[in-house]
Amino acid sequence: MGVYQKLCYKVEDFFVKTLTKNQDETIIREKVTSYRTKNENRLLQVKEEKKRDAEEQQRIRLQQQQERERVYREKEAAEKREIENLISQVMDTSNHSYTAYEFNEIKRNKVFFQSLLTNVFEPNEKALTFIYCEYDKTKKQEIKGYLIPTTKRVLFLNKNLTIMDKFRYQTVINVNWFKDGLLEKGLKIQYGKRRLEFDEIFDQDQMQRVGDIILNKSNKRLIKN
């Protein structure tokens, strides 16, 4: 029993004693004790009910959270399967797996990559990799889009497919990269007598992957010829 409760009881005892001074003290004390016991039991019961209600609410919230997490995991798994299915259609992964960069780009731009299948790729053509960048086509024309080495050629396309440039592997002489500002990188492709520049690239590993594949494919074509 707390200090405040003891004080209340002492005050209560004083008033009961004053109001019932001509009555049997034993009977009065029993009644007071009985009343207090019932009151304390009632308060204890209310407290226990509140505790049970709080525990039940916590259990319900936990179940709801677990259900949300389950739905989220299932949604994520379904989306991953969808993206991996699209990757299998768009990309040639027979010699290497897709990168996190490629997965995330296809996830963000599903319509664009689906359109490659219907509007761009030739029969049996697939992307080997790709990177989003800016193509400095001329001094006055800079175009944002995807540089895509495929199994047959190198493509550059903007997202709405209104611009598409095609490059032959056998014309590629060299590929190297350069710094383009503090955080950005760029690719230079010596394409015959032309120099193609693709900059505003932020993922160096993916850029090197693109450059290596273009150079490797061009060397293979050169050897064959």
C-alpha positions as CSV (number, residue, x, y, z in Angstrom):
1,M,0.0,0.0,0.0
2,G,1.3,3.4,-0.9
3,V,1.9,6.3,1.4
4,Y,-1.0,8.3,-0.2
5,Q,-3.4,5.4,0.4
6,K,-2.3,5.0,4.0
7,L,-3.0,8.7,4.6
8,C,-6.4,8.4,3.0
9,Y,-7.3,5.5,5.2
10,K,-6.2,7.4,8.4
11,V,-8.4,10.4,7.4
12,E,-11.2,8.0,6.6
13,D,-10.8,6.2,9.9
14,F,-11.0,9.5,11.7
15,F,-14.3,10.5,10.1
16,V,-15.8,7.0,10.6
17,K,-14.9,7.1,14.2
18,T,-16.4,10.5,14.7
19,L,-19.6,9.7,12.9
20,T,-20.1,6.4,14.6
21,K,-18.9,7.1,18.2
22,N,-22.1,5.7,19.7
23,Q,-22.1,2.5,17.7
24,D,-20.3,-0.8,18.2
25,E,-16.7,-0.1,17.1
26,T,-16.0,-3.8,16.2
27,I,-18.9,-4.0,13.8
28,I,-18.0,-0.6,12.2
29,R,-14.4,-1.7,11.8
30,E,-15.4,-5.0,10.1
31,K,-17.7,-3.1,7.7
32,V,-15.0,-0.6,6.9
33,T,-12.4,-3.4,6.4
34,S,-14.9,-5.3,4.2
35,Y,-15.6,-2.3,2.1
36,R,-11.9,-1.5,1.7
37,T,-11.1,-5.1,0.8
38,K,-13.9,-5.1,-1.8
39,N,-12.8,-1.8,-3.2
40,E,-9.1,-2.9,-3.4
41,N,-10.1,-6.1,-5.1
42,R,-12.2,-4.1,-7.6
43,L,-9.3,-1.8,-8.3
44,L,-7.0,-4.7,-8.6
45,Q,-9.4,-6.4,-11.0
46,V,-9.7,-3.2,-13.1
47,K,-5.9,-3.0,-13.1
48,E,-5.5,-6.6,-14.2
49,E,-8.2,-6.1,-17.0
50,K,-6.3,-3.1,-18.2
51,K,-3.1,-5.1,-18.2
52,R,-4.7,-7.9,-20.1
53,D,-6.2,-5.4,-22.6
54,A,-2.8,-3.8,-23.1
55,E,-1.2,-7.2,-23.7
56,E,-3.9,-8.2,-26.1
57,Q,-3.5,-4.9,-28.0
58,Q,0.2,-5.5,-28.1
59,R,-0.4,-9.1,-29.4
60,I,-2.7,-7.7,-32.1
61,R,-0.2,-5.0,-33.1
62,L,2.5,-7.6,-33.3
63,Q,0.4,-9.9,-35.5
64,Q,-0.5,-7.0,-37.7
65,Q,3.1,-6.1,-38.1
66,Q,4.1,-9.6,-38.8
67,E,1.3,-9.8,-41.4
68,R,2.5,-6.6,-43.1
69,E,6.0,-7.9,-43.2
70,R,4.8,-11.2,-44.7
71,V,2.8,-9.4,-47.4
72,Y,5.8,-7.1,-48.1
73,R,8.2,-10.1,-48.3
74,E,5.8,-11.9,-50.7
75,K,5.4,-8.8,-52.8
76,E,9.2,-8.3,-52.9
77,A,9.7,-12.0,-53.9
78,A,7.0,-11.7,-56.6
79,E,8.5,-8.5,-58.0
80,K,12.0,-10.1,-57.9
81,R,10.7,-13.1,-59.9
82,E,9.1,-10.7,-62.4
83,I,12.3,-8.7,-62.8
84,E,14.4,-11.8,-63.1
85,N,12.0,-13.1,-65.8
86,L,12.4,-9.8,-67.7
87,I,16.2,-10.0,-67.3
88,S,16.2,-13.5,-68.8
89,Q,14.4,-12.2,-71.8
90,V,16.3,-8.9,-72.3
91,M,19.8,-10.0,-71.2
92,D,22.3,-12.7,-72.2
93,T,23.4,-14.0,-68.8
94,S,24.8,-17.3,-70.1
95,N,28.4,-16.3,-69.3
96,H,27.8,-13.9,-66.4
97,S,25.1,-13.1,-63.9
98,Y,23.3,-9.7,-63.8
99,T,24.6,-7.0,-61.5
100,A,22.7,-5.2,-58.8
101,Y,22.9,-2.1,-61.0
102,E,21.2,-3.9,-63.9
103,F,18.5,-5.4,-61.6
104,N,17.7,-2.0,-60.1
105,E,17.6,-0.2,-63.4
106,I,15.3,-2.7,-65.0
107,K,13.1,-2.6,-61.9
108,R,12.8,1.2,-62.2
109,N,12.3,1.3,-65.9
110,K,10.4,-1.9,-66.8
111,V,8.5,-0.4,-69.7
112,F,11.7,0.8,-71.4
113,F,13.4,-2.7,-71.2
114,Q,10.2,-4.4,-72.3
115,S,10.0,-2.2,-75.3
116,L,13.5,-3.3,-76.3
117,L,12.0,-6.8,-77.0
118,T,9.2,-5.5,-79.1
119,N,10.6,-2.4,-80.8
120,V,14.4,-2.6,-80.9
121,F,16.1,-6.0,-80.7
122,E,16.6,-8.1,-83.8
123,P,15.8,-11.8,-83.6
124,N,18.1,-13.6,-81.1
125,E,19.6,-10.3,-79.9
126,K,20.0,-9.7,-76.2
127,A,21.7,-7.1,-74.1
128,L,25.1,-8.0,-72.6
129,T,25.0,-5.1,-70.1
130,F,24.1,-1.4,-70.1
131,I,24.5,1.9,-68.3
132,Y,22.5,5.1,-68.1
133,C,24.6,8.1,-69.2
134,E,24.7,11.2,-71.4
135,Y,25.8,10.8,-75.0
136,D,27.6,13.9,-76.3
137,K,26.5,13.4,-79.9
138,T,27.7,16.9,-80.9
139,K,28.9,19.9,-79.1
140,K,25.4,21.2,-79.1
141,Q,23.5,18.0,-78.6
142,E,23.7,16.0,-75.4
143,I,21.2,13.1,-75.0
144,K,20.5,11.1,-71.9
145,G,19.8,7.4,-72.3
146,Y,21.2,3.9,-72.2
147,L,24.4,2.7,-73.7
148,I,23.7,-1.0,-74.4
149,P,26.3,-3.5,-75.8
150,T,24.2,-6.4,-77.2
151,T,25.2,-9.8,-78.7
152,K,25.1,-8.1,-82.1
153,R,26.0,-4.5,-81.8
154,V,26.2,-1.4,-79.5
155,L,23.1,0.7,-79.1
156,F,22.4,4.1,-77.6
157,L,18.7,4.9,-76.9
158,N,16.9,7.5,-75.0
159,K,14.1,6.3,-72.7
160,N,11.2,7.0,-75.1
161,L,13.0,5.4,-78.0
162,T,12.8,8.5,-80.2
163,I,16.6,8.5,-80.6
164,M,18.6,5.4,-81.4
165,D,22.2,5.2,-82.6
166,K,23.8,1.9,-83.7
167,F,27.5,1.1,-83.6
168,R,29.3,-1.9,-85.0
169,Y,31.8,-3.8,-82.9
170,Q,34.2,-4.3,-85.7
171,T,34.6,-0.5,-86.1
172,V,35.5,0.0,-82.4
173,I,39.3,0.6,-82.0
174,N,39.6,1.4,-78.4
175,V,37.6,2.1,-75.2
176,N,38.8,4.0,-72.1
177,W,37.3,6.0,-69.3
178,F,37.9,9.5,-67.9
179,K,36.9,11.6,-65.0
180,D,34.0,13.9,-65.6
181,G,33.8,16.2,-62.5
182,L,34.2,15.3,-58.9
183,L,32.0,12.1,-58.8
184,E,31.2,11.4,-62.4
185,K,33.0,9.3,-64.9
186,G,32.8,9.0,-68.7
187,L,33.6,6.5,-71.5
188,K,35.4,7.3,-74.6
189,I,35.0,5.0,-77.6
190,Q,37.3,5.4,-80.5
191,Y,34.9,4.4,-83.3
192,G,36.9,4.5,-86.5
193,K,37.9,8.1,-87.0
194,R,35.1,9.3,-84.6
195,R,35.4,9.6,-80.9
196,L,32.2,8.8,-79.0
197,E,31.8,10.3,-75.5
198,F,29.4,9.1,-72.9
199,D,29.6,10.9,-69.6
200,E,27.6,11.7,-66.4
201,I,28.2,8.1,-65.2
202,F,28.1,7.6,-61.5
203,D,28.7,3.8,-61.2
204,Q,32.4,3.2,-62.0
205,D,32.1,-0.6,-61.7
206,Q,29.2,-0.8,-64.1
207,M,31.0,1.7,-66.5
208,Q,34.1,-0.6,-66.6
209,R,31.9,-3.6,-67.1
210,V,30.3,-1.9,-70.2
211,G,33.7,-0.8,-71.5
212,D,35.3,-4.2,-71.0
213,I,32.5,-6.0,-72.8
214,I,32.6,-3.5,-75.8
215,L,36.3,-3.9,-76.1
216,N,36.2,-7.6,-75.7
217,K,33.5,-8.0,-78.4
218,S,35.3,-5.6,-80.7
219,N,38.6,-7.6,-80.3
220,K,36.8,-10.9,-81.1
221,R,35.2,-9.4,-84.2
222,L,38.6,-8.0,-85.3
223,I,40.3,-11.3,-84.8
224,K,37.6,-13.0,-86.9
225,N,38.0,-10.5,-89.7
